[in-house]
Amino acid sequence: MEAEAGLASVPRVPGTGRPVPEAEPGLVRRWRSGGGELVELLAQVRERVGGVAAFRIGPAPTVLVTDPAAVQQVLARHPERYVKRSHRARLLIGDGVMAATGEAWKRQRRLLQAQFTGTGMRRYEQRITAAARTAAERWDGYARTGETFDVGREMHRFALDAIWRSLTGHPLDDETERELAAVEAVGAALPTLPADLTEAQDAVAADLARIDAVARRAIEAARSGAAGPDGPGLVHVLTDAATERPEYTDRLIRDELVTLLAAGHETTASTLTWLYLLLDQHPAAREQALATGEEGSPQRRQAVQALVHETLRLYPSAWLLPRHATETDTLAEGHTIEAGTDILVCPYLTHRDPELWPEPERFDPRRFTAPDGRPAHPGAYFPFGIGPRACLGLQFALRESTVLLEHLLPVHTPAFSSTPTKAKYGITVRPDGPAPATLVTPAGS
């Protein structure tokens, strides 16, 4: 991706003919010459220009949107004017609901929506709890032996177990875990793959073949009527749909399964890893959360959820949400967005706006428990997006994070031998490196 200063056709302020202010050319040139990451460029654009900022990335006009009112208009009020185009992960997830558009997306979303809200979520409660208990047993073993383990890898293992149980009704076994490491490998490779689709597919062909084989076995098992020990899972919902809806071919079922695998474990694992790294820097936050109430009490659950929300504020699951304007529209403060403009909505920067969040770089879970602790505008906090294309798995991710922390926080504290020093900004924002630790059992536990 290349950045260029100047716009041939930029958003205009209505009635004046004046363009929306652009990023200074020097900012863009420094990024183009290798002087920083995209997020650093966008942060400087926001700081210098504001919450609706025009600049150029490649040949098309681009507008960065971080202002809450503009965020809500793009994502929630007029999503038909600001659409998703080809998803960066399409090589991995194919035509799954995350990448689908138009009527196909509406049909797929409608089928899956009920699985992740209300009664549907209760169906997976026991499976999430079982995965958390399995993780807690592993941590008990690490505490007994003094073994060093990677906290990030443990969080991936738990999240993958939770989503695999929900998809298939089976706990995650070692062989399946090894094969599904290919999902993470392809996801990590996506930003650096060749632009040519054939070349990109060739570069990750072996990993895609492993993913396809796991998906094929799960689909065949569901179609045979075989349910796991926890009962039928989401794959059974998809194969049942295929009996009445011809669009649910084996390929589309595979794409939905892989979409749910990828989205259902990578984001949760990253959030939990960041949370433990933040608690290592702010140990009092753990003590304060546990002191709010007894085990299982609503007060403690709310405090644990606040830990998760504050982590998601700093490291949102989707840190950048690209959109494309299909028609001309006017955003906050009279900024006109012309048809054909690319939009970058950036939760990461909105969540760190000092005008919205006092001392935004400070980890303070009380923002989510104290009255008036967080901005009231819905466009000020949206780690899973907002509007009709908000993440389907929002409730699932929050529930599994909370359940795991309720099992682990009171009993064990990781003592890190080293910690990642940077974040890596790909499809998600994750720690750039391992987080090796041993376990310390807190006094009185």
Secondary structure by P-SEA (a helix, b strand, c coil): ccccccccccccccccccccccccaaaaaaaaaccccaaaaaaaaaaacccbbbbbcccbbbbbbccaaaaaaaccccccccccccccccccccccccccccaaaaaaaaaacccccaaaaaaaaaaaaaaaaaaaaaaaaaaaabbbbbaaaaaaaaaaaaaaaaaccccccaaaaaaaaaaaaaaaacccccccaaaaaaaaaaaaaaaaaaaaaaaaaaaacccccccccaaaaaaaaaaccccccaaaaaaaaaaaaaaacaaaaaaaaaaaaaaaacaaaaaaaaaccccccaaaaaaaaaaaaaaaaacccccbbbbbbccccccccbbbbcccbbbbbcaaaaaaccccccccccccccccccccccccccccccccccccccccaaaaaaaaaaaaaaacccccccccccccccccccccccccbbbbbbbbbcccc
